Amino acid sequence: MVGELVASGNISDSGWEAAFRAVPRHLFVSRFYRGDANGSAVIDSGAGNEWLAAVYSDTHLVTTEDVRSSSTAPSLMASMLQALELTGNERVLEIGTGTGYNAALLSERLGADQVVSIDIDPGLIVEARERLEAAGYEPLVAVADGVNGYPVAGPYDAVIATCRLDYIPAAWLQQLRPGGVIVTPLGAGVAVLRKTGDGAEGEFLPNPAYFMPLRHQPEPTDIAELIQVALNGTGISRPHRFDTSMYRDDEARFWLDLTQPGVRLVTVDGVALAFRPDGSWARLVDGLVVQGGPGFVWDDVKAAHEGWLSAGRPSRERHRLRVSSAGQDVYLVDSSESRHRLEPLQG
Ligand SMILES: C[S@@+](CC[C@H](N)C(=O)[O-])C[C@H]1O[C@@H](n2cnc3c(N)ncnc32)[C@H](O)[C@@H]1O
């Protein structure tokens, strides 16, 4: 697997090549789940070659039955680790321990005493700690909510997250040394930011990235309830002529997630729905858009899409992000004019 990742150019740094060769992925992915319409099947060492071949392939593997954790595809892990631009002496905070595999790679490269890894799920932390010990690494792993960072073990030279965020948490910036780097899934991309003053600035990796969302404590909304409201609610309707298949375009999707965080587009029983955590919803049926809730989520989706088209359909690596106490601003790389600002989160 590592040989293929090197040959394809996904691993180009010799330090990371050595770390990937040294850490056995099978110790961390002792089982994974494969789902289809009939439910999910667990695949573990009992499945012999099928299990081993999947573990040593460039594949994302779901590692909990409730699909709350997974082992990221190794090529994407390598891109993110390389984007940290480590020299070998840095102290790193990882958000989203999951199986512990990424924490093991960081420990191999930096020494375990320079690695701190947190996950919100206590059961995962217990298992990850055991696996890390079995592989010969003892980084600090702890149960904590990633939005708060982990101040007691900081400051850090780098923060790497392996769950999807919409906003860069202020706590990460506070716990980062000057010039420190953040590599994190943000919407459907991976942002690579450098700390500058009190804020941070940077660009996006070219890789498409669809990570599991960071879970908030407590969970702010019940998704199943929102879907029912969007399917059955009475709202304001008008004709619509918007082709929802546009959102199969990966770059259009990237722009939507970046500028309209929290908006979800799903198809349930053949009906296209949009909703977001503030309770706004839209249903697209028979050439009509029906909208309800505190805002008009479909109008916002459409406006975002038109903004992306009028900018010439820019790809994710043509965007820059600047994070400050004023909010998150998105620019095109060749322009100093902010194309979109997300206000800072309150509280
Ligand atoms: C893609 S998995 C991480 C994969 C992991 N890095 C590995 O090498 O196996 C995402 C992880 O983020 C964790 N997570 C979700 N919300 C979180 C939060 N608020 N704080 C910390 N971890 C969180 C999940 O429990 C899940 O284990």
The ligand as an ORCA input file, in Angstrom:
! r2SCAN-3c Opt
* xyz 0 1
  C     -12.780     10.221     10.635
  S     -12.821      9.856     12.343
  C     -11.146     10.053     12.863
  C     -10.141      9.119     12.263
  C      -8.867      9.027     13.068
  N      -8.040     10.208     12.982
  C      -8.100      7.765     12.755
  O      -6.899      7.843     12.455
  O      -8.715      6.696     12.841
  C     -13.553     11.320     13.079
  C     -13.545     11.291     14.583
  O     -13.932     12.569     15.076
  C     -14.512     12.356     16.336
  N     -15.259     13.553     16.761
  C     -16.481     13.971     16.359
  N     -16.838     15.085     17.002
  C     -15.806     15.404     17.836
  C     -15.590     16.457     18.763
  N     -16.513     17.412     19.007
  N     -14.406     16.474     19.432
  C     -13.469     15.514     19.235
  N     -13.639     14.481     18.368
  C     -14.780     14.430     17.679
  C     -15.392     11.136     16.101
  O     -15.751     10.497     17.324
  C     -14.519     10.286     15.190
  O     -13.799      9.321     15.916
*
